[in-house]
Amino acid sequence: AGKVGEITGLGAGEMRSAAAQSNRMLERTVRSLPDKGGDAQSQVAGSLVELRRVVEDLDPRDLPASKGRKLLSRLPGGNKLRDHVAKYASAQGTLNRIVGSLRGGQDELRRDNAALQTERVRLWETMGKLQEYVVLTEALDTAVEQHITAVGDPEAADTLRADVLFPVRQKHQDLLTQLAVCAQGYLAMDVVRRNN
């Protein structure tokens, strides 16, 4: 009973650690919801859209080619060039604000990537420990199965299967499930890092 208790507690700390890392990732996701201020990616995307809109508004392609200010000012609609220059001067503050927002978003994404990298390293270490426990439970399963085969009494063999082999296999399955969850989290962090 003592040994079976040790087996059921095998890797519990690592599984809690992996769950805590998943919870931290979920908290980050909740904080990035639009009603909570949004994440840096959406803020940068919004700033880029706004920048494109301002730049398209300032695009001089629709202005006539100018040969001289006096000639243009005498023609109907010739003041468009002056209006365009005035429009650009008034848009300069907006452009500066957008560029500042983009720089701030870039800094936030870099900090986010550094935090993600730290989480990935921790998760990788946890996955390594969980993998060791998976190998250990596989070896225990094989050893218990061999021992049960060697037992001559069918009633004792059934008791060993129920009391020892089942918890070993259950722990093995739990460890494999947690390892799969960790692998998905690790890959998700990599996708988020690359998107940043």
PyMOL CGO cylinders between C-alpha atoms (Angstrom):
from pymol import cmd
from pymol.cgo import CYLINDER

trace = [
    CYLINDER, 0.00, 0.00, 0.00, 2.88, 2.35, 0.77, 0.3, 1, 1, 1, 1, 1, 1,
    CYLINDER, 2.88, 2.35, 0.77, 4.57, 1.65, -2.57, 0.3, 1, 1, 1, 1, 1, 1,
    CYLINDER, 4.57, 1.65, -2.57, 1.29, 2.08, -4.46, 0.3, 1, 1, 1, 1, 1, 1,
    CYLINDER, 1.29, 2.08, -4.46, 0.81, 5.40, -2.64, 0.3, 1, 1, 1, 1, 1, 1,
    CYLINDER, 0.81, 5.40, -2.64, 4.26, 6.50, -3.82, 0.3, 1, 1, 1, 1, 1, 1,
    CYLINDER, 4.26, 6.50, -3.82, 3.39, 5.52, -7.37, 0.3, 1, 1, 1, 1, 1, 1,
    CYLINDER, 3.39, 5.52, -7.37, 0.15, 7.52, -7.35, 0.3, 1, 1, 1, 1, 1, 1,
    CYLINDER, 0.15, 7.52, -7.35, 2.07, 10.55, -6.06, 0.3, 1, 1, 1, 1, 1, 1,
    CYLINDER, 2.07, 10.55, -6.06, 4.72, 10.17, -8.75, 0.3, 1, 1, 1, 1, 1, 1,
    CYLINDER, 4.72, 10.17, -8.75, 5.18, 13.39, -10.75, 0.3, 1, 1, 1, 1, 1, 1,
    CYLINDER, 5.18, 13.39, -10.75, 2.47, 15.26, -8.84, 0.3, 1, 1, 1, 1, 1, 1,
    CYLINDER, 2.47, 15.26, -8.84, 4.71, 18.28, -8.31, 0.3, 1, 1, 1, 1, 1, 1,
    CYLINDER, 4.71, 18.28, -8.31, 5.61, 18.49, -11.98, 0.3, 1, 1, 1, 1, 1, 1,
    CYLINDER, 5.61, 18.49, -11.98, 1.96, 18.15, -12.97, 0.3, 1, 1, 1, 1, 1, 1,
    CYLINDER, 1.96, 18.15, -12.97, 1.03, 21.00, -10.61, 0.3, 1, 1, 1, 1, 1, 1,
    CYLINDER, 1.03, 21.00, -10.61, 3.87, 23.08, -12.05, 0.3, 1, 1, 1, 1, 1, 1,
    CYLINDER, 3.87, 23.08, -12.05, 2.66, 22.45, -15.60, 0.3, 1, 1, 1, 1, 1, 1,
    CYLINDER, 2.66, 22.45, -15.60, -0.91, 23.35, -14.58, 0.3, 1, 1, 1, 1, 1, 1,
    CYLINDER, -0.91, 23.35, -14.58, 0.34, 26.59, -13.00, 0.3, 1, 1, 1, 1, 1, 1,
    CYLINDER, 0.34, 26.59, -13.00, 2.15, 27.47, -16.22, 0.3, 1, 1, 1, 1, 1, 1,
    CYLINDER, 2.15, 27.47, -16.22, -1.05, 26.83, -18.19, 0.3, 1, 1, 1, 1, 1, 1,
    CYLINDER, -1.05, 26.83, -18.19, -2.97, 29.04, -15.77, 0.3, 1, 1, 1, 1, 1, 1,
    CYLINDER, -2.97, 29.04, -15.77, -0.46, 31.86, -16.29, 0.3, 1, 1, 1, 1, 1, 1,
    CYLINDER, -0.46, 31.86, -16.29, -0.94, 31.54, -20.04, 0.3, 1, 1, 1, 1, 1, 1,
    CYLINDER, -0.94, 31.54, -20.04, -4.73, 31.65, -19.62, 0.3, 1, 1, 1, 1, 1, 1,
    CYLINDER, -4.73, 31.65, -19.62, -4.46, 34.76, -17.45, 0.3, 1, 1, 1, 1, 1, 1,
    CYLINDER, -4.46, 34.76, -17.45, -2.41, 36.43, -20.17, 0.3, 1, 1, 1, 1, 1, 1,
    CYLINDER, -2.41, 36.43, -20.17, -5.10, 35.51, -22.70, 0.3, 1, 1, 1, 1, 1, 1,
    CYLINDER, -5.10, 35.51, -22.70, -7.87, 36.96, -20.51, 0.3, 1, 1, 1, 1, 1, 1,
    CYLINDER, -7.87, 36.96, -20.51, -5.88, 40.18, -20.01, 0.3, 1, 1, 1, 1, 1, 1,
    CYLINDER, -5.88, 40.18, -20.01, -5.57, 40.52, -23.79, 0.3, 1, 1, 1, 1, 1, 1,
    CYLINDER, -5.57, 40.52, -23.79, -9.35, 40.61, -24.36, 0.3, 1, 1, 1, 1, 1, 1,
    CYLINDER, -9.35, 40.61, -24.36, -10.55, 43.85, -25.99, 0.3, 1, 1, 1, 1, 1, 1,
    CYLINDER, -10.55, 43.85, -25.99, -12.55, 44.98, -22.95, 0.3, 1, 1, 1, 1, 1, 1,
    CYLINDER, -12.55, 44.98, -22.95, -9.40, 44.59, -20.80, 0.3, 1, 1, 1, 1, 1, 1,
    CYLINDER, -9.40, 44.59, -20.80, -7.34, 46.90, -23.02, 0.3, 1, 1, 1, 1, 1, 1,
    CYLINDER, -7.34, 46.90, -23.02, -6.36, 44.37, -25.70, 0.3, 1, 1, 1, 1, 1, 1,
    CYLINDER, -6.36, 44.37, -25.70, -3.02, 42.81, -26.32, 0.3, 1, 1, 1, 1, 1, 1,
    CYLINDER, -3.02, 42.81, -26.32, -0.01, 44.42, -27.93, 0.3, 1, 1, 1, 1, 1, 1,
    CYLINDER, -0.01, 44.42, -27.93, -0.62, 42.59, -31.22, 0.3, 1, 1, 1, 1, 1, 1,
    CYLINDER, -0.62, 42.59, -31.22, -4.09, 44.08, -31.67, 0.3, 1, 1, 1, 1, 1, 1,
    CYLINDER, -4.09, 44.08, -31.67, -2.89, 47.53, -30.60, 0.3, 1, 1, 1, 1, 1, 1,
    CYLINDER, -2.89, 47.53, -30.60, -0.03, 47.42, -33.12, 0.3, 1, 1, 1, 1, 1, 1,
    CYLINDER, -0.03, 47.42, -33.12, -2.38, 46.16, -35.83, 0.3, 1, 1, 1, 1, 1, 1,
    CYLINDER, -2.38, 46.16, -35.83, -4.79, 49.02, -35.09, 0.3, 1, 1, 1, 1, 1, 1,
    CYLINDER, -4.79, 49.02, -35.09, -1.94, 51.54, -35.23, 0.3, 1, 1, 1, 1, 1, 1,
    CYLINDER, -1.94, 51.54, -35.23, -0.78, 50.13, -38.57, 0.3, 1, 1, 1, 1, 1, 1,
    CYLINDER, -0.78, 50.13, -38.57, -4.29, 50.41, -40.01, 0.3, 1, 1, 1, 1, 1, 1,
    CYLINDER, -4.29, 50.41, -40.01, -4.53, 53.99, -38.78, 0.3, 1, 1, 1, 1, 1, 1,
    CYLINDER, -4.53, 53.99, -38.78, -1.10, 54.79, -40.22, 0.3, 1, 1, 1, 1, 1, 1,
    CYLINDER, -1.10, 54.79, -40.22, -2.11, 53.39, -43.59, 0.3, 1, 1, 1, 1, 1, 1,
    CYLINDER, -2.11, 53.39, -43.59, -5.30, 55.47, -43.56, 0.3, 1, 1, 1, 1, 1, 1,
    CYLINDER, -5.30, 55.47, -43.56, -3.40, 58.67, -42.78, 0.3, 1, 1, 1, 1, 1, 1,
    CYLINDER, -3.40, 58.67, -42.78, -0.75, 57.96, -45.42, 0.3, 1, 1, 1, 1, 1, 1,
    CYLINDER, -0.75, 57.96, -45.42, -3.40, 57.22, -48.04, 0.3, 1, 1, 1, 1, 1, 1,
    CYLINDER, -3.40, 57.22, -48.04, -5.12, 60.51, -47.18, 0.3, 1, 1, 1, 1, 1, 1,
    CYLINDER, -5.12, 60.51, -47.18, -1.81, 62.32, -47.69, 0.3, 1, 1, 1, 1, 1, 1,
    CYLINDER, -1.81, 62.32, -47.69, -1.03, 60.56, -50.98, 0.3, 1, 1, 1, 1, 1, 1,
    CYLINDER, -1.03, 60.56, -50.98, -0.40, 63.33, -53.56, 0.3, 1, 1, 1, 1, 1, 1,
    CYLINDER, -0.40, 63.33, -53.56, -1.23, 61.17, -56.59, 0.3, 1, 1, 1, 1, 1, 1,
    CYLINDER, -1.23, 61.17, -56.59, -4.59, 62.84, -57.04, 0.3, 1, 1, 1, 1, 1, 1,
    CYLINDER, -4.59, 62.84, -57.04, -2.99, 66.30, -57.21, 0.3, 1, 1, 1, 1, 1, 1,
    CYLINDER, -2.99, 66.30, -57.21, -2.19, 67.82, -60.60, 0.3, 1, 1, 1, 1, 1, 1,
    CYLINDER, -2.19, 67.82, -60.60, 1.47, 68.13, -61.57, 0.3, 1, 1, 1, 1, 1, 1,
    CYLINDER, 1.47, 68.13, -61.57, 2.65, 71.61, -60.66, 0.3, 1, 1, 1, 1, 1, 1,
    CYLINDER, 2.65, 71.61, -60.66, 5.01, 73.79, -62.61, 0.3, 1, 1, 1, 1, 1, 1,
    CYLINDER, 5.01, 73.79, -62.61, 4.73, 76.89, -60.52, 0.3, 1, 1, 1, 1, 1, 1,
    CYLINDER, 4.73, 76.89, -60.52, 2.81, 78.22, -57.54, 0.3, 1, 1, 1, 1, 1, 1,
    CYLINDER, 2.81, 78.22, -57.54, 1.53, 81.30, -59.30, 0.3, 1, 1, 1, 1, 1, 1,
    CYLINDER, 1.53, 81.30, -59.30, 0.22, 79.38, -62.25, 0.3, 1, 1, 1, 1, 1, 1,
    CYLINDER, 0.22, 79.38, -62.25, -1.55, 76.92, -59.98, 0.3, 1, 1, 1, 1, 1, 1,
    CYLINDER, -1.55, 76.92, -59.98, -3.02, 79.59, -57.79, 0.3, 1, 1, 1, 1, 1, 1,
    CYLINDER, -3.02, 79.59, -57.79, -4.60, 81.25, -60.85, 0.3, 1, 1, 1, 1, 1, 1,
    CYLINDER, -4.60, 81.25, -60.85, -6.20, 78.06, -62.08, 0.3, 1, 1, 1, 1, 1, 1,
    CYLINDER, -6.20, 78.06, -62.08, -9.45, 76.81, -60.59, 0.3, 1, 1, 1, 1, 1, 1,
    CYLINDER, -9.45, 76.81, -60.59, -8.57, 74.18, -57.97, 0.3, 1, 1, 1, 1, 1, 1,
    CYLINDER, -8.57, 74.18, -57.97, -4.91, 75.20, -58.08, 0.3, 1, 1, 1, 1, 1, 1,
    CYLINDER, -4.91, 75.20, -58.08, -4.77, 75.71, -54.35, 0.3, 1, 1, 1, 1, 1, 1,
    CYLINDER, -4.77, 75.71, -54.35, -4.95, 71.94, -53.84, 0.3, 1, 1, 1, 1, 1, 1,
    CYLINDER, -4.95, 71.94, -53.84, -1.17, 71.79, -53.51, 0.3, 1, 1, 1, 1, 1, 1,
    CYLINDER, -1.17, 71.79, -53.51, -1.20, 74.35, -50.73, 0.3, 1, 1, 1, 1, 1, 1,
    CYLINDER, -1.20, 74.35, -50.73, -4.12, 72.54, -49.11, 0.3, 1, 1, 1, 1, 1, 1,
    CYLINDER, -4.12, 72.54, -49.11, -2.18, 69.29, -49.35, 0.3, 1, 1, 1, 1, 1, 1,
    CYLINDER, -2.18, 69.29, -49.35, 0.87, 70.81, -47.64, 0.3, 1, 1, 1, 1, 1, 1,
    CYLINDER, 0.87, 70.81, -47.64, -1.36, 72.22, -44.90, 0.3, 1, 1, 1, 1, 1, 1,
    CYLINDER, -1.36, 72.22, -44.90, -3.06, 68.85, -44.57, 0.3, 1, 1, 1, 1, 1, 1,
    CYLINDER, -3.06, 68.85, -44.57, 0.34, 67.16, -44.19, 0.3, 1, 1, 1, 1, 1, 1,
    CYLINDER, 0.34, 67.16, -44.19, 1.42, 69.66, -41.55, 0.3, 1, 1, 1, 1, 1, 1,
    CYLINDER, 1.42, 69.66, -41.55, -1.75, 69.03, -39.54, 0.3, 1, 1, 1, 1, 1, 1,
    CYLINDER, -1.75, 69.03, -39.54, -1.33, 65.25, -39.93, 0.3, 1, 1, 1, 1, 1, 1,
    CYLINDER, -1.33, 65.25, -39.93, 2.22, 65.37, -38.57, 0.3, 1, 1, 1, 1, 1, 1,
    CYLINDER, 2.22, 65.37, -38.57, 0.98, 65.21, -34.98, 0.3, 1, 1, 1, 1, 1, 1,
    CYLINDER, 0.98, 65.21, -34.98, -1.20, 62.21, -35.83, 0.3, 1, 1, 1, 1, 1, 1,
    CYLINDER, -1.20, 62.21, -35.83, 1.73, 60.50, -37.55, 0.3, 1, 1, 1, 1, 1, 1,
    CYLINDER, 1.73, 60.50, -37.55, 3.98, 61.13, -34.56, 0.3, 1, 1, 1, 1, 1, 1,
    CYLINDER, 3.98, 61.13, -34.56, 1.35, 59.67, -32.22, 0.3, 1, 1, 1, 1, 1, 1,
    CYLINDER, 1.35, 59.67, -32.22, 0.94, 56.58, -34.42, 0.3, 1, 1, 1, 1, 1, 1,
    CYLINDER, 0.94, 56.58, -34.42, 4.71, 56.01, -34.67, 0.3, 1, 1, 1, 1, 1, 1,
    CYLINDER, 4.71, 56.01, -34.67, 5.01, 56.41, -30.90, 0.3, 1, 1, 1, 1, 1, 1,
    CYLINDER, 5.01, 56.41, -30.90, 2.22, 53.88, -30.42, 0.3, 1, 1, 1, 1, 1, 1,
    CYLINDER, 2.22, 53.88, -30.42, 3.98, 51.46, -32.79, 0.3, 1, 1, 1, 1, 1, 1,
    CYLINDER, 3.98, 51.46, -32.79, 7.25, 51.81, -30.88, 0.3, 1, 1, 1, 1, 1, 1,
    CYLINDER, 7.25, 51.81, -30.88, 5.45, 51.22, -27.58, 0.3, 1, 1, 1, 1, 1, 1,
    CYLINDER, 5.45, 51.22, -27.58, 3.73, 48.16, -29.04, 0.3, 1, 1, 1, 1, 1, 1,
    CYLINDER, 3.73, 48.16, -29.04, 7.04, 46.86, -30.33, 0.3, 1, 1, 1, 1, 1, 1,
    CYLINDER, 7.04, 46.86, -30.33, 8.59, 47.20, -26.88, 0.3, 1, 1, 1, 1, 1, 1,
    CYLINDER, 8.59, 47.20, -26.88, 5.62, 45.43, -25.29, 0.3, 1, 1, 1, 1, 1, 1,
    CYLINDER, 5.62, 45.43, -25.29, 5.84, 42.59, -27.83, 0.3, 1, 1, 1, 1, 1, 1,
    CYLINDER, 5.84, 42.59, -27.83, 9.55, 42.21, -27.10, 0.3, 1, 1, 1, 1, 1, 1,
    CYLINDER, 9.55, 42.21, -27.10, 8.84, 41.99, -23.36, 0.3, 1, 1, 1, 1, 1, 1,
    CYLINDER, 8.84, 41.99, -23.36, 6.09, 39.50, -24.10, 0.3, 1, 1, 1, 1, 1, 1,
    CYLINDER, 6.09, 39.50, -24.10, 8.50, 37.38, -26.15, 0.3, 1, 1, 1, 1, 1, 1,
    CYLINDER, 8.50, 37.38, -26.15, 11.07, 37.43, -23.33, 0.3, 1, 1, 1, 1, 1, 1,
    CYLINDER, 11.07, 37.43, -23.33, 8.42, 36.26, -20.85, 0.3, 1, 1, 1, 1, 1, 1,
    CYLINDER, 8.42, 36.26, -20.85, 7.26, 33.57, -23.30, 0.3, 1, 1, 1, 1, 1, 1,
    CYLINDER, 7.26, 33.57, -23.30, 10.82, 32.35, -23.73, 0.3, 1, 1, 1, 1, 1, 1,
    CYLINDER, 10.82, 32.35, -23.73, 11.20, 32.00, -19.96, 0.3, 1, 1, 1, 1, 1, 1,
    CYLINDER, 11.20, 32.00, -19.96, 7.92, 30.09, -19.77, 0.3, 1, 1, 1, 1, 1, 1,
    CYLINDER, 7.92, 30.09, -19.77, 8.99, 27.83, -22.65, 0.3, 1, 1, 1, 1, 1, 1,
    CYLINDER, 8.99, 27.83, -22.65, 12.26, 26.97, -20.88, 0.3, 1, 1, 1, 1, 1, 1,
    CYLINDER, 12.26, 26.97, -20.88, 10.39, 26.10, -17.67, 0.3, 1, 1, 1, 1, 1, 1,
    CYLINDER, 10.39, 26.10, -17.67, 7.83, 24.05, -19.55, 0.3, 1, 1, 1, 1, 1, 1,
    CYLINDER, 7.83, 24.05, -19.55, 10.59, 22.20, -21.44, 0.3, 1, 1, 1, 1, 1, 1,
    CYLINDER, 10.59, 22.20, -21.44, 12.23, 21.26, -18.12, 0.3, 1, 1, 1, 1, 1, 1,
    CYLINDER, 12.23, 21.26, -18.12, 8.88, 20.10, -16.73, 0.3, 1, 1, 1, 1, 1, 1,
    CYLINDER, 8.88, 20.10, -16.73, 8.27, 18.04, -19.86, 0.3, 1, 1, 1, 1, 1, 1,
    CYLINDER, 8.27, 18.04, -19.86, 11.68, 16.39, -19.43, 0.3, 1, 1, 1, 1, 1, 1,
    CYLINDER, 11.68, 16.39, -19.43, 10.84, 15.35, -15.87, 0.3, 1, 1, 1, 1, 1, 1,
    CYLINDER, 10.84, 15.35, -15.87, 7.42, 14.09, -16.92, 0.3, 1, 1, 1, 1, 1, 1,
    CYLINDER, 7.42, 14.09, -16.92, 9.06, 12.05, -19.69, 0.3, 1, 1, 1, 1, 1, 1,
    CYLINDER, 9.06, 12.05, -19.69, 11.36, 10.43, -17.11, 0.3, 1, 1, 1, 1, 1, 1,
    CYLINDER, 11.36, 10.43, -17.11, 8.33, 9.48, -15.02, 0.3, 1, 1, 1, 1, 1, 1,
    CYLINDER, 8.33, 9.48, -15.02, 6.64, 8.03, -18.12, 0.3, 1, 1, 1, 1, 1, 1,
    CYLINDER, 6.64, 8.03, -18.12, 9.66, 5.80, -18.72, 0.3, 1, 1, 1, 1, 1, 1,
    CYLINDER, 9.66, 5.80, -18.72, 9.67, 4.80, -15.04, 0.3, 1, 1, 1, 1, 1, 1,
    CYLINDER, 9.67, 4.80, -15.04, 5.97, 3.88, -15.04, 0.3, 1, 1, 1, 1, 1, 1,
    CYLINDER, 5.97, 3.88, -15.04, 6.48, 1.84, -18.23, 0.3, 1, 1, 1, 1, 1, 1,
    CYLINDER, 6.48, 1.84, -18.23, 9.27, -0.10, -16.50, 0.3, 1, 1, 1, 1, 1, 1,
    CYLINDER, 9.27, -0.10, -16.50, 7.09, -0.56, -13.39, 0.3, 1, 1, 1, 1, 1, 1,
    CYLINDER, 7.09, -0.56, -13.39, 4.23, -1.83, -15.56, 0.3, 1, 1, 1, 1, 1, 1,
    CYLINDER, 4.23, -1.83, -15.56, 6.51, -4.39, -17.20, 0.3, 1, 1, 1, 1, 1, 1,
    CYLINDER, 6.51, -4.39, -17.20, 7.99, -5.49, -13.87, 0.3, 1, 1, 1, 1, 1, 1,
    CYLINDER, 7.99, -5.49, -13.87, 4.59, -5.83, -12.18, 0.3, 1, 1, 1, 1, 1, 1,
    CYLINDER, 4.59, -5.83, -12.18, 3.19, -7.73, -15.18, 0.3, 1, 1, 1, 1, 1, 1,
    CYLINDER, 3.19, -7.73, -15.18, 6.11, -10.16, -15.05, 0.3, 1, 1, 1, 1, 1, 1,
    CYLINDER, 6.11, -10.16, -15.05, 5.64, -10.62, -11.30, 0.3, 1, 1, 1, 1, 1, 1,
    CYLINDER, 5.64, -10.62, -11.30, 1.92, -11.28, -11.74, 0.3, 1, 1, 1, 1, 1, 1,
    CYLINDER, 1.92, -11.28, -11.74, 2.69, -13.88, -14.43, 0.3, 1, 1, 1, 1, 1, 1,
    CYLINDER, 2.69, -13.88, -14.43, 5.09, -15.63, -12.03, 0.3, 1, 1, 1, 1, 1, 1,
    CYLINDER, 5.09, -15.63, -12.03, 2.47, -15.79, -9.22, 0.3, 1, 1, 1, 1, 1, 1,
    CYLINDER, 2.47, -15.79, -9.22, 0.81, -19.19, -9.23, 0.3, 1, 1, 1, 1, 1, 1,
    CYLINDER, 0.81, -19.19, -9.23, -2.34, -18.26, -7.30, 0.3, 1, 1, 1, 1, 1, 1,
    CYLINDER, -2.34, -18.26, -7.30, -5.00, -16.77, -9.62, 0.3, 1, 1, 1, 1, 1, 1,
    CYLINDER, -5.00, -16.77, -9.62, -6.69, -14.94, -6.73, 0.3, 1, 1, 1, 1, 1, 1,
    CYLINDER, -6.69, -14.94, -6.73, -3.40, -13.31, -5.67, 0.3, 1, 1, 1, 1, 1, 1,
    CYLINDER, -3.40, -13.31, -5.67, -2.74, -12.42, -9.33, 0.3, 1, 1, 1, 1, 1, 1,
    CYLINDER, -2.74, -12.42, -9.33, -6.15, -10.70, -9.60, 0.3, 1, 1, 1, 1, 1, 1,
    CYLINDER, -6.15, -10.70, -9.60, -5.49, -8.81, -6.37, 0.3, 1, 1, 1, 1, 1, 1,
    CYLINDER, -5.49, -8.81, -6.37, -2.11, -7.65, -7.68, 0.3, 1, 1, 1, 1, 1, 1,
    CYLINDER, -2.11, -7.65, -7.68, -3.69, -6.54, -10.97, 0.3, 1, 1, 1, 1, 1, 1,
    CYLINDER, -3.69, -6.54, -10.97, -6.35, -4.54, -9.16, 0.3, 1, 1, 1, 1, 1, 1,
    CYLINDER, -6.35, -4.54, -9.16, -4.24, -3.11, -6.34, 0.3, 1, 1, 1, 1, 1, 1,
    CYLINDER, -4.24, -3.11, -6.34, -0.86, -2.58, -8.04, 0.3, 1, 1, 1, 1, 1, 1,
    CYLINDER, -0.86, -2.58, -8.04, -1.02, -2.83, -11.82, 0.3, 1, 1, 1, 1, 1, 1,
    CYLINDER, -1.02, -2.83, -11.82, -4.11, -0.64, -12.23, 0.3, 1, 1, 1, 1, 1, 1,
    CYLINDER, -4.11, -0.64, -12.23, -2.64, 2.33, -10.28, 0.3, 1, 1, 1, 1, 1, 1,
    CYLINDER, -2.64, 2.33, -10.28, 0.63, 2.02, -12.22, 0.3, 1, 1, 1, 1, 1, 1,
    CYLINDER, 0.63, 2.02, -12.22, -1.19, 2.06, -15.55, 0.3, 1, 1, 1, 1, 1, 1,
    CYLINDER, -1.19, 2.06, -15.55, -3.47, 4.88, -14.40, 0.3, 1, 1, 1, 1, 1, 1,
    CYLINDER, -3.47, 4.88, -14.40, -0.46, 7.00, -13.39, 0.3, 1, 1, 1, 1, 1, 1,
    CYLINDER, -0.46, 7.00, -13.39, 1.23, 6.18, -16.71, 0.3, 1, 1, 1, 1, 1, 1,
    CYLINDER, 1.23, 6.18, -16.71, -1.87, 7.39, -18.58, 0.3, 1, 1, 1, 1, 1, 1,
    CYLINDER, -1.87, 7.39, -18.58, -2.11, 10.54, -16.45, 0.3, 1, 1, 1, 1, 1, 1,
    CYLINDER, -2.11, 10.54, -16.45, 1.54, 11.34, -17.15, 0.3, 1, 1, 1, 1, 1, 1,
    CYLINDER, 1.54, 11.34, -17.15, 1.10, 10.81, -20.89, 0.3, 1, 1, 1, 1, 1, 1,
    CYLINDER, 1.10, 10.81, -20.89, -1.96, 13.07, -20.90, 0.3, 1, 1, 1, 1, 1, 1,
    CYLINDER, -1.96, 13.07, -20.90, -0.13, 15.82, -19.01, 0.3, 1, 1, 1, 1, 1, 1,
    CYLINDER, -0.13, 15.82, -19.01, 2.85, 15.45, -21.35, 0.3, 1, 1, 1, 1, 1, 1,
    CYLINDER, 2.85, 15.45, -21.35, 0.56, 15.90, -24.37, 0.3, 1, 1, 1, 1, 1, 1,
    CYLINDER, 0.56, 15.90, -24.37, -1.01, 19.00, -22.79, 0.3, 1, 1, 1, 1, 1, 1,
    CYLINDER, -1.01, 19.00, -22.79, 2.46, 20.41, -22.10, 0.3, 1, 1, 1, 1, 1, 1,
    CYLINDER, 2.46, 20.41, -22.10, 3.55, 19.76, -25.68, 0.3, 1, 1, 1, 1, 1, 1,
    CYLINDER, 3.55, 19.76, -25.68, 0.50, 21.63, -27.00, 0.3, 1, 1, 1, 1, 1, 1,
    CYLINDER, 0.50, 21.63, -27.00, 1.21, 24.53, -24.65, 0.3, 1, 1, 1, 1, 1, 1,
    CYLINDER, 1.21, 24.53, -24.65, 4.84, 24.61, -25.72, 0.3, 1, 1, 1, 1, 1, 1,
    CYLINDER, 4.84, 24.61, -25.72, 3.89, 24.73, -29.40, 0.3, 1, 1, 1, 1, 1, 1,
    CYLINDER, 3.89, 24.73, -29.40, 1.21, 27.37, -28.74, 0.3, 1, 1, 1, 1, 1, 1,
    CYLINDER, 1.21, 27.37, -28.74, 3.80, 29.58, -27.00, 0.3, 1, 1, 1, 1, 1, 1,
    CYLINDER, 3.80, 29.58, -27.00, 6.07, 29.20, -30.01, 0.3, 1, 1, 1, 1, 1, 1,
    CYLINDER, 6.07, 29.20, -30.01, 3.27, 30.28, -32.37, 0.3, 1, 1, 1, 1, 1, 1,
    CYLINDER, 3.27, 30.28, -32.37, 2.49, 33.33, -30.20, 0.3, 1, 1, 1, 1, 1, 1,
    CYLINDER, 2.49, 33.33, -30.20, 6.19, 34.24, -30.04, 0.3, 1, 1, 1, 1, 1, 1,
    CYLINDER, 6.19, 34.24, -30.04, 6.53, 34.04, -33.82, 0.3, 1, 1, 1, 1, 1, 1,
    CYLINDER, 6.53, 34.04, -33.82, 3.37, 36.13, -34.30, 0.3, 1, 1, 1, 1, 1, 1,
    CYLINDER, 3.37, 36.13, -34.30, 4.78, 38.76, -31.96, 0.3, 1, 1, 1, 1, 1, 1,
]
cmd.load_cgo(trace, "trace")
